[in-house]
Amino acid sequence: MDTIKTHWKTILSKIDNNESIENIEVDFNNETLLWKEALILGKNGFEVPEEFINYDDDNIDYSDIPAITNEDIKSGKIVWTINAQLSLEKEITDWIKKENIDISEFAAKLIRNFYDVFKSLPKNTAL
């Protein structure tokens, strides 16, 4: 069945009124949407390109978000994360998939173990 190109505001109206949105292709008409509108479209299967989303940063209320303190970090309530890209050989990636390994957890444990071993070595040990 052919798809019908429909303006995004019409699609939002259809979603709001529980009308069918099958076989519809979204037309943004080079207009920007509020992030809430983009979210509704996205939840209903319509991908919204980033350039059409207006986040209206000046009107976001951050008042209920508490400040992060050093105590939060020391207590472990807040932890720092590092995102990294790893180039791995196919054999390794196949093993990771086969064993269903959580690579983030695995890397964190590996680094922790390396750190513990490194700290336990005498100061004059050559690496």
Backbone bond lengths (Angstrom), bond angles and torsions (degrees), N, CA, C in turn:
res aa  C-N    CA-C-N  psi(-1)  N-CA   C-N-CA  omega(-1)  CA-C   N-CA-C  phi
1 M - - - 1.456 - - 1.530 108.25 -
2 D 1.318 116.12 142.13 1.451 121.70 -179.63 1.524 110.74 -73.51
3 T 1.329 114.51 148.63 1.464 118.65 176.22 1.517 109.36 -91.14
4 I 1.302 114.86 152.15 1.462 121.68 179.38 1.525 107.52 -110.05
5 K 1.327 116.79 123.94 1.457 121.17 178.45 1.528 107.81 -76.56
6 T 1.339 115.12 122.89 1.463 121.22 -173.86 1.523 109.83 -131.01
7 H 1.324 116.21 139.96 1.462 121.89 -179.95 1.523 109.33 -62.23
8 W 1.324 116.37 142.76 1.467 121.66 -174.65 1.526 112.64 -59.75
9 K 1.342 118.14 -33.48 1.474 119.77 179.47 1.532 110.39 -67.27
10 T 1.313 116.96 -35.39 1.464 121.20 177.97 1.526 109.90 -67.08
11 I 1.329 116.01 -39.31 1.472 119.80 178.33 1.524 110.37 -64.60
12 L 1.337 116.72 -42.77 1.479 119.26 176.97 1.522 110.87 -59.91
13 S 1.320 116.67 -40.36 1.461 120.70 178.54 1.528 110.48 -63.46
14 K 1.334 116.42 -42.32 1.467 120.10 178.79 1.535 110.51 -63.02
15 I 1.324 116.08 -42.21 1.473 120.13 178.51 1.521 109.94 -61.97
16 D 1.332 115.97 -45.34 1.462 121.69 -179.53 1.529 111.52 -61.47
17 N 1.340 117.05 -33.48 1.467 121.41 -178.11 1.528 112.98 -97.07
18 N 1.347 115.81 12.24 1.465 121.08 179.88 1.526 113.48 56.25
19 E 1.321 116.48 34.89 1.459 121.47 177.33 1.521 108.93 -90.03
20 S 1.306 116.85 161.52 1.457 122.50 -179.05 1.532 110.66 -65.83
21 I 1.316 114.87 137.32 1.469 120.34 176.26 1.533 109.67 -122.94
22 E 1.327 115.49 23.30 1.460 120.20 178.45 1.515 110.05 -75.19
23 N 1.318 115.37 147.92 1.461 123.28 177.48 1.519 113.09 58.45
24 I 1.330 115.40 31.97 1.469 120.39 178.08 1.527 108.43 -112.57
25 E 1.327 114.90 135.47 1.462 121.63 173.17 1.519 106.45 -110.59
26 V 1.323 116.10 134.03 1.459 120.31 -174.38 1.533 110.87 -79.79
27 D 1.330 114.71 138.78 1.459 122.45 175.21 1.523 107.35 -116.03
28 F 1.330 116.57 115.57 1.460 120.61 -178.76 1.521 112.61 -88.27
29 N 1.325 116.81 -17.04 1.467 121.49 177.66 1.534 111.60 53.13
30 N 1.350 115.91 31.92 1.476 123.00 -179.08 1.526 113.06 56.35
31 E 1.325 116.95 29.68 1.466 121.79 178.26 1.524 109.34 -101.33
32 T 1.332 116.10 153.41 1.462 119.45 176.11 1.523 109.93 -95.11
33 L 1.322 114.31 148.25 1.461 122.16 179.24 1.509 108.25 -115.01
34 L 1.317 116.71 152.11 1.457 119.77 170.51 1.520 107.91 -69.15
35 W 1.322 116.20 153.53 1.458 119.70 -177.10 1.525 111.86 -58.75
36 K 1.323 117.23 -31.76 1.467 120.14 179.68 1.524 110.87 -66.30
37 E 1.334 116.19 -38.72 1.464 120.38 178.41 1.532 110.39 -67.73
38 A 1.341 115.49 -41.40 1.469 120.16 177.97 1.528 110.47 -62.55
39 L 1.318 116.56 -38.09 1.459 121.53 179.11 1.533 110.92 -63.18
40 I 1.316 116.77 -44.51 1.471 121.07 179.55 1.529 110.02 -62.84
41 L 1.330 116.33 -45.03 1.464 119.27 178.32 1.525 110.75 -61.93
42 G 1.329 116.27 -44.64 1.460 120.60 -179.93 1.520 112.61 -60.73
43 K 1.330 116.39 -41.59 1.469 120.25 179.29 1.526 111.84 -65.75
44 N 1.330 116.04 -19.44 1.457 120.37 -179.14 1.530 112.38 -105.77
45 G 1.339 115.87 17.30 1.447 120.23 171.68 1.521 116.90 92.45
46 F 1.319 117.52 8.22 1.463 120.88 179.60 1.523 109.26 -106.16
47 E 1.324 116.46 112.68 1.458 120.39 -179.75 1.518 109.53 -75.79
48 V 1.334 115.65 130.54 1.462 121.60 -179.84 1.526 108.43 -108.82
49 P 1.340 117.12 117.03 1.467 118.91 177.95 1.528 111.23 -60.91
50 E 1.313 115.61 142.96 1.468 122.78 -176.07 1.527 112.39 -52.30
51 E 1.323 116.40 -38.64 1.472 118.89 -176.03 1.530 113.45 -67.13
52 F 1.322 118.04 -12.36 1.459 121.06 178.57 1.530 112.98 -98.03
53 I 1.333 117.20 1.35 1.467 120.44 -176.86 1.521 110.05 -100.88
54 N 1.327 116.50 127.01 1.463 123.24 176.55 1.527 107.31 -107.26
55 Y 1.323 115.49 114.13 1.465 120.06 -177.35 1.518 113.19 -85.95
56 D 1.312 118.34 -13.06 1.464 123.05 177.62 1.538 110.58 48.50
57 D 1.334 115.61 54.80 1.469 122.16 -175.55 1.522 113.84 -54.18
58 D 1.321 117.79 -32.25 1.468 120.57 -177.36 1.526 112.76 -67.53
59 N 1.317 116.98 -20.99 1.460 119.97 -177.53 1.527 113.97 -108.30
60 I 1.316 116.98 15.69 1.462 120.05 176.54 1.524 108.66 -84.85
61 D 1.313 115.84 130.00 1.461 121.58 -178.98 1.529 109.19 -91.58
62 Y 1.319 115.68 111.42 1.461 121.33 179.48 1.522 112.00 -99.82
63 S 1.302 118.54 8.49 1.457 121.78 -171.42 1.531 113.73 -63.25
64 D 1.328 117.63 -26.46 1.464 118.77 -178.15 1.534 112.55 -91.30
65 I 1.327 117.17 3.99 1.459 120.79 178.01 1.523 108.18 -97.03
66 P 1.343 117.40 113.05 1.467 119.34 -177.66 1.527 111.73 -70.83
67 A 1.314 115.33 152.31 1.456 120.92 177.66 1.525 109.54 -70.51
68 I 1.315 116.28 145.42 1.462 121.26 176.59 1.524 108.11 -83.02
69 T 1.330 115.45 130.37 1.463 120.19 -179.76 1.528 109.63 -110.25
70 N 1.327 115.86 165.27 1.465 120.35 175.17 1.525 110.80 -61.42
71 E 1.324 116.86 -32.58 1.469 120.92 178.94 1.529 110.80 -64.48
72 D 1.336 117.37 -36.40 1.466 120.58 176.81 1.521 110.64 -59.79
73 I 1.315 116.07 -40.95 1.466 120.67 -178.97 1.525 110.27 -72.99
74 K 1.344 117.44 -45.12 1.470 121.30 -179.47 1.528 111.71 -61.81
75 S 1.326 116.61 -38.91 1.461 120.30 -177.14 1.530 112.64 -77.65
76 G 1.330 116.49 -12.63 1.457 119.77 -178.25 1.515 113.01 89.76
77 K 1.328 117.11 0.48 1.467 120.73 177.95 1.534 109.90 -62.56
78 I 1.303 115.50 -37.42 1.464 122.94 176.19 1.522 107.30 -118.83
79 V 1.317 116.64 132.53 1.461 120.21 176.73 1.522 108.76 -125.19
80 W 1.318 114.56 147.26 1.460 120.22 177.12 1.513 108.57 -81.53
81 T 1.312 116.89 140.59 1.451 121.03 174.70 1.523 108.83 -119.76
82 I 1.298 114.81 151.10 1.455 121.39 178.41 1.521 107.59 -123.11
83 N 1.309 116.13 128.21 1.462 120.68 173.77 1.511 107.64 -97.64
84 A 1.316 116.28 129.61 1.461 120.32 -178.23 1.517 109.72 -136.50
85 Q 1.302 115.54 151.47 1.459 121.04 173.41 1.515 107.93 -104.70
86 L 1.320 115.80 130.74 1.453 121.07 -179.08 1.524 108.93 -118.39
87 S 1.309 116.49 132.45 1.457 121.23 172.50 1.519 107.47 -94.67
88 L 1.311 116.15 112.49 1.456 120.97 -177.84 1.520 109.92 -120.07
89 E 1.316 115.29 148.96 1.458 120.47 177.49 1.527 109.10 -69.42
90 K 1.326 115.55 155.11 1.458 121.49 -178.27 1.531 111.65 -56.69
91 E 1.313 117.06 -39.86 1.463 120.97 179.62 1.530 110.67 -57.79
92 I 1.331 117.11 -40.97 1.463 121.77 -179.66 1.529 110.35 -70.44
93 T 1.326 117.34 -46.05 1.471 119.53 -179.49 1.528 111.20 -64.27
94 D 1.333 116.99 -36.31 1.469 120.04 176.02 1.522 110.79 -62.45
95 W 1.342 116.89 -42.32 1.470 121.89 178.56 1.531 110.73 -62.88
96 I 1.326 116.69 -43.69 1.472 121.31 179.76 1.526 110.14 -60.26
97 K 1.335 116.50 -44.95 1.468 120.45 179.38 1.533 111.00 -65.89
98 K 1.340 116.34 -45.28 1.467 121.11 -178.20 1.525 111.49 -60.45
99 E 1.324 116.36 -41.61 1.458 121.49 -177.56 1.525 112.59 -86.67
100 N 1.333 116.45 -1.86 1.474 122.19 179.59 1.531 110.88 53.61
101 I 1.325 115.52 51.26 1.463 122.23 -176.77 1.520 110.39 -87.18
102 D 1.316 115.59 130.65 1.471 121.06 172.38 1.524 106.36 -78.16
103 I 1.327 116.20 103.70 1.462 121.22 -172.10 1.523 111.87 -62.76
104 S 1.317 118.52 -33.44 1.465 120.73 178.98 1.524 110.54 -66.03
105 E 1.321 116.14 -46.14 1.468 120.80 178.97 1.526 110.52 -65.47
106 F 1.320 116.30 -42.80 1.463 121.41 179.39 1.525 110.86 -60.66
107 A 1.329 117.17 -48.07 1.468 121.26 -179.28 1.526 110.69 -63.90
108 A 1.324 117.86 -40.59 1.461 120.89 -179.93 1.533 110.83 -62.52
109 K 1.335 116.71 -43.48 1.470 120.19 178.78 1.532 110.91 -67.21
110 L 1.321 116.46 -40.39 1.459 120.67 179.43 1.532 110.97 -62.26
111 I 1.316 116.48 -45.30 1.469 120.72 179.02 1.525 110.30 -65.64
112 R 1.327 117.45 -41.06 1.464 121.04 178.55 1.529 110.93 -60.61
113 N 1.337 116.02 -46.16 1.470 120.10 179.07 1.524 111.27 -63.52
114 F 1.315 117.18 -41.74 1.462 120.76 177.75 1.522 110.32 -61.96
115 Y 1.319 116.54 -43.72 1.459 121.59 179.08 1.531 110.88 -60.94
116 D 1.332 116.40 -46.34 1.473 120.31 179.70 1.527 111.35 -60.62
117 V 1.318 117.25 -43.41 1.464 120.83 178.58 1.523 109.56 -65.10
118 F 1.304 117.07 -45.48 1.462 121.50 -179.33 1.525 111.13 -59.35
119 K 1.324 117.28 -43.71 1.470 121.59 -179.59 1.537 111.55 -67.83
120 S 1.330 117.15 -27.14 1.465 119.92 -177.79 1.526 112.77 -82.99
121 L 1.322 117.51 -12.84 1.468 120.50 -179.48 1.532 110.29 -73.67
122 P 1.325 116.06 146.08 1.466 118.78 174.79 1.530 109.83 -60.43
123 K 1.312 115.48 150.99 1.476 121.59 -176.39 1.534 112.69 -59.68
124 N 1.313 118.51 -28.60 1.442 120.05 -175.15 1.537 113.57 -94.47
125 T 1.309 118.06 10.29 1.458 121.69 178.60 1.519 109.13 -76.05
126 A 1.310 116.84 131.24 1.472 121.81 177.79 1.530 108.60 -86.87
127 L 1.312 115.37 137.27 1.469 119.28 177.25 1.494 110.75 -104.97
